[in-house]
Amino acid sequence: MKVQITNKEIWKIAIPIMLGNLAQTIINFTDTAFLGHLGVIELGASMLAGLFYFVFTTIATGFAIGIQIIIARRFGEGNKERVGVIFEHGAFFVLILGTILFSILYFFSESLLSWLIDSPNIYASALDYIKYRQFGIIFVCFNFLFRGLYVGISNTKAITYSTIIMAIVNIFLDYCLIFGNWGFPEMGIGGAALASFCAEVSAFIFFGIYSYITLRSKDFGMFKVHKLESELMKRILKIATPTMIQKLFSFGVWFVFFILIEKMGETATGISSIVRSVYMILITPCFAFATTTNTLVSRTIGAGHPEQVFDTITKIMKNCIVCTIPIILVIMIFPIQVASIYTDDINFAQMVVPSIYVICLGTILQGVGNGYFEAVSGTGNTSAALYLEAAILVVYVIYIAIMTNITDNVQWVWTAEILYGGLLGAICYLYMKFANWNKKRI
């Protein structure tokens, strides 16, 4: 008998993931909104330093997605007692990974940022940001792992709660530390970074306590000492490694996008900092429904119903469009008002508007593209997903390099997001339509 995925079930998974994704979006939004009132330099520096930091965290994101895929598959099979074993192996790897990433940031950030950033003003402010933010990377790695666990078992309330905690901590400390309110020191851009670090630590503490209280007594095998299984670790890494590489390439290229824009000048960098913040709000639902696609595709296959995969993908995408279009319309109708949240300079706000229109169109294509891409990953064919996106990223980088050299109008550079979303959707759709993915075992 067929067990169809319902719209209610899709939203039950997607909404908490959306709220979880909002954690980083809110941090980015509040940092950008507060720092925008300090000046263009602070805007550009926080964007570039923040992206530099997240290039490293995306490796942990990729690993967590690999863990999520395997947990969702075991959960779909009804093999729940393996969840704790898989999570424990993941935690062991994440501890080592987080330590390595912190060491790289601590010892090499100064020289790497000096090599990447042309403006001495933006470089100095970026260093002030990263010297505080770097200490949060181990906590971020574990937070991604916890999110992968809760998405995999389709119990995502914890993600909602952690997001609320992060938002409250970050907004409060941004207000206090950036401007020196309520007796706190006035730290400027460094205060934004310290606020973000504290928000990440608060989420980690919450996840640990919540998981111990809610999962310890259940049949997931959590909080028990398990013997390290080399075969399981190999299987995890076989699934997760391509995803880690793919996320590193994907976000690394996104970082290159902004580095090339920085070469266009401080004004272009400041404009793009605001556009990026608005864009992250727009595509938050897209990423949430894409992650939902990943989870439900893996679970559907695990339950023995690969014939339902395409119907599931289509249903999720329809819900994604229903959720995204109203947000796009509001931003397209009130672009000046949106840009003015980040700056008091009305002329600067008007310069942001053309790029906002570009990303509104890009958001729709990103929703479709990322949905089909995560469907490919959800089948367990993470290597195929890596190869497909790598080919698209080559085209993406070439396009950006050309646009940053032939125009001074930054909105034309942002059309790269339209190209990327369209190509990703078309190629991944063809893969799901014609490739022999339903025989993959993980």
The 8 nearest C-alpha neighbors of each residue, nearest first, counted from 0:
[[1, 2, 304, 3, 303, 302, 307, 306],
 [2, 0, 3, 304, 307, 306, 303, 4],
 [1, 3, 0, 4, 304, 307, 299, 302],
 [4, 2, 1, 5, 307, 311, 310, 299],
 [3, 5, 311, 8, 2, 6, 9, 295],
 [6, 4, 8, 7, 3, 9, 314, 311],
 [7, 5, 9, 8, 10, 4, 314, 318],
 [8, 6, 10, 5, 9, 11, 4, 12],
 [7, 9, 11, 5, 6, 10, 12, 4],
 [10, 8, 6, 12, 7, 11, 13, 5],
 [9, 11, 13, 7, 12, 8, 14, 6],
 [12, 10, 8, 9, 13, 7, 14, 15],
 [11, 13, 10, 9, 14, 15, 153, 291],
 [12, 14, 10, 16, 287, 288, 291, 15],
 [13, 15, 17, 16, 10, 12, 11, 18],
 [16, 14, 18, 159, 17, 155, 13, 158],
 [17, 15, 19, 13, 287, 18, 14, 20],
 [18, 16, 287, 14, 20, 15, 19, 284],
 [17, 19, 21, 15, 16, 20, 159, 14],
 [20, 18, 16, 158, 21, 17, 22, 162],
 [21, 19, 17, 22, 18, 16, 23, 283],
 [20, 22, 24, 18, 19, 23, 25, 17],
 [21, 23, 162, 20, 25, 19, 24, 165],
 [22, 24, 26, 25, 21, 20, 27, 19],
 [25, 23, 21, 27, 26, 22, 28, 279],
 [24, 26, 28, 22, 27, 23, 21, 29],
 [27, 25, 23, 29, 24, 28, 30, 22],
 [26, 28, 24, 30, 25, 29, 31, 23],
 [29, 27, 25, 31, 26, 30, 276, 32],
 [30, 28, 32, 26, 31, 27, 25, 33],
 [29, 31, 27, 33, 28, 32, 191, 34],
 [32, 30, 34, 28, 29, 33, 35, 27],
 [31, 33, 341, 29, 35, 30, 34, 28],
 [34, 32, 30, 35, 31, 36, 29, 341],
 [33, 35, 37, 31, 36, 32, 42, 30],
 [36, 34, 341, 342, 32, 37, 38, 33],
 [35, 37, 34, 342, 38, 33, 343, 341],
 [36, 38, 34, 35, 41, 39, 33, 187],
 [39, 37, 35, 40, 41, 36, 42, 34],
 [38, 40, 42, 269, 41, 43, 35, 266],
 [41, 39, 43, 42, 38, 121, 44, 120],
 [40, 42, 44, 43, 39, 38, 34, 45],
 [43, 41, 39, 40, 35, 45, 269, 44],
 [42, 44, 269, 46, 40, 268, 41, 45],
 [43, 45, 125, 121, 41, 47, 46, 42],
 [46, 44, 48, 42, 43, 49, 47, 41],
 [45, 47, 49, 43, 44, 48, 272, 50],
 [46, 48, 50, 44, 49, 45, 51, 43],
 [49, 47, 51, 125, 45, 50, 46, 44],
 [50, 48, 52, 46, 51, 47, 45, 53],
 [49, 51, 53, 47, 52, 48, 254, 46],
 [50, 52, 48, 54, 49, 53, 47, 254],
 [53, 51, 49, 50, 54, 55, 48, 56],
 [54, 52, 56, 50, 55, 51, 57, 49],
 [53, 55, 51, 52, 57, 56, 251, 250],
 [56, 54, 53, 57, 52, 58, 100, 51],
 [55, 57, 53, 59, 58, 54, 60, 140],
 [58, 56, 60, 59, 55, 54, 246, 247],
 [57, 59, 243, 61, 56, 60, 247, 55],
 [58, 60, 62, 57, 56, 140, 61, 63],
 [61, 59, 57, 63, 58, 62, 143, 64],
 [60, 62, 243, 242, 64, 58, 59, 63],
 [61, 63, 239, 59, 65, 64, 243, 60],
 [64, 62, 144, 66, 60, 147, 65, 61],
 [65, 63, 67, 61, 66, 62, 147, 68],
 [64, 66, 239, 62, 68, 63, 67, 238],
 [65, 67, 63, 69, 64, 68, 70, 62],
 [66, 68, 147, 64, 151, 70, 65, 69],
 [69, 67, 71, 65, 66, 70, 64, 72],
 [68, 70, 72, 66, 71, 67, 73, 65],
 [69, 71, 67, 73, 151, 72, 68, 82],
 [72, 70, 151, 74, 68, 298, 69, 73],
 [71, 73, 301, 69, 75, 298, 74, 70],
 [74, 72, 76, 78, 70, 75, 71, 69],
 [73, 75, 71, 77, 76, 72, 79, 78],
 [76, 74, 298, 301, 302, 72, 77, 73],
 [75, 77, 73, 301, 74, 302, 78, 72],
 [78, 76, 74, 75, 79, 73, 302, 80],
 [79, 77, 73, 76, 74, 80, 81, 75],
 [80, 78, 219, 81, 74, 82, 77, 73],
 [79, 81, 219, 220, 82, 218, 78, 83],
 [80, 82, 84, 79, 83, 78, 85, 219],
 [83, 81, 85, 219, 84, 80, 79, 70],
 [84, 82, 221, 220, 86, 219, 85, 81],
 [83, 85, 81, 87, 82, 86, 88, 225],
 [84, 86, 82, 88, 83, 87, 81, 89],
 [87, 85, 89, 83, 88, 84, 90, 82],
 [86, 88, 90, 84, 89, 85, 83, 91],
 [89, 87, 91, 85, 86, 90, 84, 92],
 [88, 90, 86, 92, 87, 91, 93, 85],
 [91, 89, 93, 87, 92, 88, 86, 94],
 [90, 92, 88, 89, 94, 93, 87, 95],
 [91, 93, 89, 95, 90, 94, 96, 88],
 [92, 94, 96, 90, 95, 91, 97, 89],
 [95, 93, 97, 91, 92, 96, 90, 98],
 [94, 96, 98, 92, 93, 97, 99, 91],
 [95, 97, 93, 99, 98, 94, 92, 100],
 [98, 96, 137, 100, 94, 99, 95, 93],
 [97, 99, 101, 95, 96, 100, 102, 94],
 [100, 98, 102, 96, 97, 101, 95, 103],
 [101, 99, 97, 103, 102, 98, 96, 104],
 [102, 100, 104, 98, 103, 99, 105, 97],
 [101, 103, 105, 99, 100, 104, 106, 98],
 [104, 102, 100, 101, 106, 105, 107, 99],
 [105, 103, 108, 101, 102, 107, 106, 133],
 [106, 104, 102, 103, 101, 107, 108, 133],
 [105, 107, 103, 104, 102, 108, 109, 101],
 [106, 108, 104, 103, 109, 110, 105, 111],
 [109, 107, 104, 111, 110, 112, 106, 105],
 [108, 110, 112, 111, 107, 113, 126, 106],
 [109, 111, 113, 112, 107, 108, 114, 106],
 [112, 110, 114, 108, 113, 109, 107, 115],
 [113, 111, 115, 114, 109, 110, 116, 108],
 [114, 112, 110, 111, 115, 116, 109, 122],
 [113, 115, 111, 112, 116, 110, 117, 109],
 [114, 116, 112, 113, 111, 117, 258, 110],
 [117, 115, 113, 112, 118, 122, 114, 258],
 [116, 118, 119, 115, 262, 122, 261, 113],
 [117, 119, 121, 120, 116, 122, 265, 264],
 [120, 118, 122, 121, 123, 117, 116, 113],
 [121, 119, 123, 122, 118, 124, 40, 44],
 [120, 122, 44, 124, 118, 40, 123, 119],
 [121, 123, 119, 125, 120, 124, 116, 118],
 [124, 122, 126, 120, 125, 121, 119, 127],
 [123, 125, 127, 121, 126, 122, 44, 128],
 [126, 124, 44, 122, 128, 48, 127, 123],
 [127, 125, 129, 128, 123, 124, 130, 122],
 [126, 128, 124, 189, 125, 130, 129, 123],
 [129, 127, 189, 125, 126, 192, 130, 188],
 [128, 130, 132, 126, 131, 133, 127, 48],
 [131, 129, 128, 127, 132, 133, 126, 105],
 [132, 130, 129, 193, 192, 133, 128, 134],
 [131, 133, 129, 192, 134, 196, 135, 130],
 [134, 132, 135, 129, 131, 136, 130, 104],
 [135, 133, 132, 136, 131, 196, 101, 137],
 [136, 134, 196, 138, 133, 137, 132, 139],
 [135, 137, 139, 138, 134, 133, 140, 101],
 [138, 136, 97, 140, 139, 135, 141, 98],
 [137, 139, 141, 136, 135, 140, 200, 203],
 [140, 138, 142, 136, 137, 141, 199, 135],
 [141, 139, 137, 59, 143, 138, 142, 97],
 [140, 142, 144, 138, 143, 139, 145, 137],
 [143, 141, 139, 145, 144, 140, 203, 138],
 [144, 142, 146, 140, 141, 145, 63, 60],
 [143, 145, 63, 141, 147, 142, 146, 148],
 [146, 144, 148, 142, 147, 143, 141, 149],
 [147, 145, 143, 149, 148, 144, 150, 142],
 [146, 148, 67, 144, 150, 63, 145, 149],
 [149, 147, 145, 151, 146, 150, 67, 144],
 [150, 148, 155, 154, 146, 152, 151, 147],
 [149, 151, 153, 147, 152, 148, 155, 146],
 [150, 152, 71, 67, 148, 70, 149, 153],
 [151, 153, 149, 154, 150, 71, 74, 148],
 [154, 152, 150, 151, 155, 149, 12, 71],
 [155, 153, 149, 152, 156, 150, 157, 12],
 [154, 156, 149, 157, 158, 15, 150, 153],
 [157, 155, 159, 158, 154, 15, 160, 149],
 [156, 158, 160, 155, 159, 161, 206, 209],
 [159, 157, 19, 161, 156, 155, 160, 15],
 [160, 158, 156, 15, 162, 157, 18, 161],
 [159, 161, 157, 163, 162, 158, 164, 156],
 [162, 160, 164, 158, 202, 163, 159, 157],
 [163, 161, 22, 165, 159, 160, 164, 19],
 [162, 164, 166, 160, 161, 165, 167, 159],
 [163, 165, 161, 167, 162, 166, 168, 160],
 [166, 164, 198, 162, 168, 163, 167, 169],
 [167, 165, 163, 169, 164, 168, 170, 162],
 [166, 168, 164, 170, 165, 169, 171, 163],
 [167, 169, 165, 198, 171, 166, 170, 172],
 [170, 168, 194, 166, 172, 198, 171, 167],
 [171, 169, 173, 167, 172, 168, 166, 174],
 [170, 172, 174, 168, 169, 173, 167, 175],
 [171, 173, 175, 194, 169, 174, 170, 176],
 [174, 172, 170, 191, 176, 175, 171, 177],
 [173, 175, 172, 171, 176, 177, 170, 178],
 [174, 176, 180, 172, 179, 173, 183, 177],
 [175, 177, 190, 179, 173, 185, 178, 186],
 [178, 176, 187, 190, 186, 173, 185, 179],
 [177, 179, 185, 176, 180, 175, 187, 174],
 [185, 180, 178, 184, 183, 176, 175, 177],
 [179, 181, 175, 182, 183, 178, 174, 176],
 [182, 180, 183, 175, 179, 184, 174, 176],
 [181, 183, 180, 179, 184, 175, 185, 176],
 [182, 184, 179, 181, 180, 175, 176, 185],
 [185, 183, 179, 186, 176, 182, 180, 175],
 [179, 186, 184, 178, 176, 177, 187, 183],
 [187, 185, 190, 177, 189, 176, 184, 188],
 [188, 186, 177, 190, 189, 185, 178, 191],
 [187, 189, 191, 190, 128, 186, 177, 41],
 [190, 188, 128, 192, 186, 127, 191, 187],
 [189, 191, 176, 186, 177, 193, 188, 187],
 [190, 192, 194, 188, 173, 189, 193, 30],
 [191, 193, 132, 195, 189, 128, 190, 194],
 [194, 192, 196, 190, 195, 131, 191, 132],
 [195, 193, 172, 191, 197, 169, 192, 196],
 [194, 196, 198, 192, 193, 197, 169, 199],
 [197, 195, 193, 135, 199, 198, 194, 132],
 [196, 198, 200, 194, 195, 199, 201, 193],
 [199, 197, 165, 195, 201, 168, 169, 196],
 [198, 200, 196, 202, 197, 201, 139, 195],
 [201, 199, 203, 197, 202, 198, 138, 204],
 [200, 202, 198, 204, 199, 203, 197, 205],
 [203, 201, 205, 161, 199, 200, 204, 165],
 [204, 202, 200, 206, 205, 201, 142, 138],
 [205, 203, 201, 207, 202, 206, 200, 208],
 [204, 206, 202, 208, 203, 207, 209, 201],
 [207, 205, 203, 209, 204, 208, 210, 202],
 [208, 206, 204, 210, 205, 209, 211, 203],
 [207, 209, 211, 205, 210, 206, 212, 204],
 [210, 208, 206, 212, 211, 207, 205, 213],
 [209, 211, 213, 214, 207, 212, 208, 206],
 [210, 212, 208, 215, 209, 213, 214, 207],
 [211, 213, 209, 210, 214, 215, 208, 216],
 [214, 212, 210, 211, 209, 215, 216, 217],
 [215, 213, 217, 210, 216, 211, 212, 221],
 [214, 216, 211, 221, 217, 222, 213, 212],
 [215, 217, 214, 218, 213, 212, 221, 219],
 [218, 216, 214, 219, 215, 220, 213, 221],
 [217, 219, 220, 80, 79, 216, 221, 214],
 [220, 218, 80, 79, 82, 83, 221, 217],
 [219, 221, 83, 80, 218, 223, 82, 84],
 [220, 222, 83, 219, 223, 215, 214, 84],
 [223, 221, 215, 224, 220, 83, 211, 87],
 [222, 224, 221, 225, 220, 83, 84, 215],
 [223, 225, 222, 226, 87, 84, 221, 220],
 [226, 224, 223, 227, 84, 87, 228, 83],
 [225, 227, 228, 224, 84, 88, 229, 87],
 [226, 228, 229, 225, 88, 232, 231, 84],
 [229, 227, 231, 230, 226, 232, 88, 225],
 [228, 230, 232, 231, 233, 227, 234, 226],
 [229, 231, 233, 228, 232, 234, 235, 227],
 [232, 230, 234, 228, 233, 229, 235, 85],
 [231, 233, 235, 229, 234, 230, 236, 228],
 [232, 234, 230, 236, 231, 235, 237, 229],
 [235, 233, 231, 237, 232, 236, 230, 238],
 [236, 234, 232, 238, 237, 233, 239, 231],
 [235, 237, 239, 233, 240, 238, 234, 232],
 [236, 238, 234, 235, 239, 240, 233, 241],
 [237, 239, 236, 235, 65, 240, 381, 234],
 [238, 240, 65, 236, 62, 242, 241, 237],
 [239, 241, 243, 236, 242, 237, 238, 244],
 [242, 240, 244, 382, 243, 381, 239, 385],
 [243, 241, 61, 245, 239, 240, 244, 381],
 [244, 242, 61, 58, 240, 246, 62, 241],
 [243, 245, 247, 241, 242, 246, 248, 240],
 [244, 246, 242, 385, 248, 247, 243, 249],
 [245, 247, 249, 243, 248, 244, 61, 57],
 [246, 248, 244, 245, 250, 249, 251, 57],
 [249, 247, 251, 245, 246, 250, 252, 244],
 [250, 248, 246, 252, 251, 247, 245, 253],
 [249, 251, 253, 252, 247, 248, 54, 246],
 [252, 250, 248, 254, 253, 249, 247, 54],
 [251, 253, 255, 254, 250, 249, 248, 256],
 [252, 254, 250, 256, 251, 255, 249, 257],
 [255, 253, 251, 252, 256, 257, 50, 250],
 [254, 256, 252, 258, 257, 253, 259, 251],
 [257, 255, 253, 254, 259, 258, 252, 260],
 [258, 256, 260, 259, 254, 255, 261, 253],
 [257, 259, 255, 261, 260, 256, 254, 262],
 [260, 258, 262, 257, 261, 256, 255, 403],
 [259, 261, 257, 263, 262, 258, 268, 256],
 [262, 260, 258, 268, 263, 259, 264, 257],
 [261, 263, 259, 260, 264, 258, 117, 116],
 [264, 262, 260, 261, 267, 407, 259, 403],
 [265, 263, 262, 261, 267, 266, 268, 260],
 [264, 266, 268, 267, 269, 261, 40, 39],
 [267, 265, 269, 268, 264, 270, 39, 263],
 [268, 266, 270, 269, 264, 265, 263, 271],
 [269, 267, 265, 271, 261, 43, 266, 270],
 [268, 270, 43, 266, 272, 39, 271, 267],
 [271, 269, 267, 273, 272, 268, 351, 266],
 [270, 272, 274, 268, 273, 269, 275, 267],
 [271, 273, 269, 275, 270, 274, 46, 43],
 [272, 274, 276, 271, 275, 270, 277, 269],
 [275, 273, 271, 277, 276, 272, 278, 355],
 [274, 276, 278, 272, 273, 277, 271, 279],
 [275, 277, 273, 279, 278, 274, 28, 272],
 [278, 276, 274, 280, 275, 279, 273, 281],
 [279, 277, 275, 281, 280, 276, 274, 282],
 [280, 278, 276, 282, 281, 277, 283, 24],
 [279, 281, 277, 278, 283, 282, 24, 276],
 [282, 280, 278, 279, 283, 277, 362, 326],
 [281, 283, 285, 279, 284, 280, 362, 278],
 [282, 284, 286, 280, 285, 281, 279, 17],
 [285, 283, 287, 282, 286, 17, 288, 323],
 [286, 284, 366, 282, 288, 283, 287, 289],
 [285, 287, 289, 283, 284, 288, 290, 282],
 [286, 288, 17, 284, 290, 16, 289, 285],
 [287, 289, 291, 285, 290, 286, 13, 319],
 [288, 290, 370, 286, 292, 291, 287, 369],
 [291, 289, 293, 287, 292, 288, 286, 294],
 [290, 292, 288, 294, 289, 293, 13, 295],
 [293, 291, 289, 295, 290, 294, 374, 296],
 [292, 294, 377, 373, 290, 374, 291, 296],
 [293, 295, 291, 297, 292, 296, 298, 71],
 [296, 294, 298, 292, 297, 293, 299, 291],
 [295, 297, 299, 377, 293, 298, 294, 292],
 [298, 296, 377, 294, 300, 295, 72, 299],
 [297, 299, 75, 301, 295, 72, 71, 300],
 [300, 298, 302, 296, 301, 297, 304, 295],
 [299, 301, 305, 303, 297, 304, 302, 298],
 [300, 302, 298, 75, 72, 76, 303, 299],
 [301, 303, 75, 299, 300, 76, 304, 298],
 [304, 302, 300, 301, 305, 299, 76, 75],
 [303, 305, 300, 306, 299, 307, 302, 1],
 [306, 304, 300, 307, 308, 303, 437, 299],
 [307, 305, 304, 308, 309, 310, 300, 437],
 [308, 306, 305, 310, 304, 309, 311, 299],
 [307, 309, 311, 305, 310, 306, 296, 312],
 [310, 308, 312, 311, 307, 313, 306, 431],
 [311, 309, 313, 307, 312, 308, 314, 306],
 [310, 312, 308, 314, 309, 313, 307, 315],
 [313, 311, 309, 315, 314, 310, 316, 292],
 [314, 312, 316, 310, 315, 311, 309, 317],
 [313, 315, 311, 317, 312, 316, 310, 318],
 [316, 314, 318, 312, 313, 317, 319, 311],
 [317, 315, 319, 313, 318, 314, 312, 320],
 [318, 316, 320, 314, 319, 315, 313, 321],
 [317, 319, 321, 315, 316, 320, 322, 314],
 [320, 318, 316, 322, 317, 321, 288, 323],
 [319, 321, 323, 317, 322, 318, 324, 316],
 [322, 320, 318, 319, 323, 324, 317, 325],
 [321, 323, 319, 320, 324, 318, 325, 284],
 [322, 324, 320, 326, 325, 321, 319, 327],
 [323, 325, 327, 326, 320, 321, 322, 328],
 [326, 324, 328, 327, 323, 329, 322, 321],
 [327, 325, 329, 324, 328, 323, 330, 281],
 [326, 328, 324, 330, 325, 329, 359, 331],
 [329, 327, 331, 325, 326, 330, 332, 324],
 [328, 330, 332, 326, 327, 331, 333, 325],
 [329, 331, 333, 327, 334, 332, 328, 326],
 [332, 330, 328, 334, 329, 333, 327, 356],
 [331, 333, 329, 330, 328, 334, 327, 335],
 [332, 334, 330, 336, 331, 335, 329, 337],
 [335, 333, 337, 330, 336, 331, 352, 332],
 [336, 334, 338, 337, 333, 339, 348, 349],
 [335, 337, 339, 333, 334, 338, 340, 348],
 [338, 336, 334, 335, 339, 340, 333, 330],
 [337, 339, 335, 348, 340, 336, 341, 334],
 [340, 338, 342, 336, 341, 337, 348, 335],
 [341, 339, 338, 337, 342, 32, 336, 343],
 [340, 342, 32, 35, 339, 338, 31, 36],
 [343, 341, 339, 35, 344, 36, 340, 348],
 [342, 344, 345, 339, 36, 341, 340, 348],
 [343, 345, 347, 342, 346, 348, 339, 349],
 [346, 344, 348, 347, 343, 349, 339, 342],
 [347, 345, 349, 348, 344, 350, 343, 351],
 [346, 348, 350, 344, 349, 345, 351, 342],
 [349, 347, 345, 338, 351, 346, 350, 339],
 [350, 348, 346, 351, 352, 347, 345, 335],
 [349, 351, 347, 348, 352, 346, 353, 270],
 [350, 352, 348, 349, 270, 354, 353, 355],
 [351, 353, 355, 349, 354, 350, 334, 356],
 [354, 352, 356, 355, 351, 410, 357, 350],
 [355, 353, 410, 357, 356, 352, 351, 358],
 [354, 356, 352, 358, 357, 353, 274, 359],
 [355, 357, 359, 353, 354, 358, 331, 352],
 [358, 356, 354, 355, 359, 360, 414, 361],
 [359, 357, 361, 355, 360, 356, 362, 354],
 [358, 360, 356, 362, 361, 357, 327, 355],
 [361, 359, 358, 362, 357, 363, 356, 417],
 [360, 362, 417, 358, 364, 359, 416, 363],
 [361, 363, 365, 359, 360, 364, 282, 358],
 [364, 362, 366, 365, 361, 360, 367, 359],
 [363, 365, 420, 367, 361, 366, 362, 421],
 [366, 364, 420, 368, 362, 363, 367, 369],
 [365, 367, 285, 363, 364, 369, 368, 370],
 [368, 366, 370, 364, 365, 424, 369, 371],
 [424, 369, 367, 423, 365, 420, 370, 371],
 [368, 370, 372, 371, 366, 367, 365, 289],
 [371, 369, 289, 367, 373, 368, 372, 366],
 [372, 370, 374, 373, 427, 369, 368, 428],
 [371, 373, 369, 375, 374, 370, 427, 368],
 [374, 372, 293, 376, 375, 370, 371, 289],
 [373, 375, 377, 371, 293, 372, 376, 292],
 [374, 376, 372, 373, 377, 378, 384, 380],
 [377, 375, 381, 373, 374, 379, 378, 380],
 [378, 376, 293, 297, 374, 379, 296, 375],
 [377, 379, 376, 375, 380, 297, 296, 436],
 [378, 380, 377, 376, 381, 441, 439, 238],
 [381, 379, 383, 382, 378, 376, 375, 384],
 [380, 382, 376, 384, 383, 379, 241, 242],
 [383, 381, 385, 241, 384, 380, 386, 242],
 [382, 384, 386, 385, 380, 381, 387, 375],
 [385, 383, 381, 387, 382, 386, 376, 375],
 [384, 386, 382, 245, 383, 388, 387, 241],
 [387, 385, 389, 383, 384, 388, 382, 390],
 [388, 386, 384, 390, 385, 389, 383, 391],
 [387, 389, 391, 390, 385, 386, 392, 384],
 [390, 388, 392, 386, 391, 387, 385, 393],
 [389, 391, 388, 393, 387, 392, 386, 394],
 [390, 392, 388, 394, 393, 389, 395, 387],
 [393, 391, 395, 389, 394, 390, 388, 396],
 [392, 394, 396, 395, 390, 391, 397, 389],
 [393, 395, 397, 391, 392, 396, 398, 390],
 [394, 396, 392, 398, 393, 397, 391, 419],
 [397, 395, 399, 393, 398, 394, 392, 400],
 [398, 396, 400, 394, 399, 395, 401, 393],
 [397, 399, 395, 401, 396, 400, 394, 402],
 [400, 398, 396, 402, 401, 397, 403, 412],
 [401, 399, 397, 403, 398, 402, 396, 404],
 [400, 402, 398, 404, 399, 403, 397, 405],
 [401, 403, 399, 405, 404, 412, 400, 406],
 [404, 402, 400, 401, 405, 406, 399, 412],
 [403, 405, 401, 402, 406, 400, 407, 399],
 [404, 406, 402, 403, 401, 407, 400, 408],
 [407, 405, 408, 403, 404, 402, 411, 409],
 [406, 408, 409, 263, 403, 405, 404, 267],
 [409, 407, 406, 410, 411, 412, 267, 403],
 [408, 410, 412, 411, 407, 267, 413, 354],
 [411, 409, 354, 413, 412, 408, 353, 414],
 [412, 410, 413, 414, 409, 408, 402, 406],
 [411, 413, 409, 410, 414, 402, 415, 399],
 [412, 414, 410, 415, 411, 416, 354, 409],
 [415, 413, 416, 417, 411, 412, 357, 418],
 [414, 416, 418, 413, 417, 412, 419, 399],
 [417, 415, 419, 414, 418, 361, 413, 420],
 [418, 416, 361, 414, 420, 415, 419, 421],
 [417, 419, 415, 421, 416, 420, 422, 414],
 [418, 420, 416, 422, 417, 421, 423, 415],
 [421, 419, 365, 364, 368, 423, 417, 422],
 [420, 422, 418, 424, 364, 419, 423, 417],
 [423, 421, 425, 419, 424, 420, 426, 418],
 [424, 422, 368, 420, 426, 421, 425, 427],
 [368, 423, 425, 421, 427, 422, 367, 426],
 [424, 426, 422, 428, 423, 427, 421, 429],
 [425, 427, 429, 428, 423, 424, 422, 430],
 [428, 426, 430, 429, 424, 371, 372, 425],
 [429, 427, 431, 425, 430, 426, 424, 371],
 [428, 430, 432, 426, 427, 431, 433, 425],
 [429, 431, 427, 434, 428, 432, 433, 426],
 [432, 430, 428, 429, 433, 434, 427, 375],
 [433, 431, 429, 430, 428, 434, 427, 309],
 [432, 434, 430, 431, 429, 435, 428, 436],
 [435, 433, 430, 436, 431, 432, 429, 437],
 [434, 436, 437, 433, 438, 431, 439, 430],
 [435, 437, 438, 434, 439, 378, 380, 431],
 [436, 438, 439, 435, 305, 378, 300, 440],
 [439, 437, 436, 440, 435, 378, 305, 300],
 [440, 438, 437, 436, 379, 441, 378, 380],
 [441, 439, 438, 379, 437, 378, 380, 301],
 [440, 379, 439, 69, 234, 238, 72, 235]]
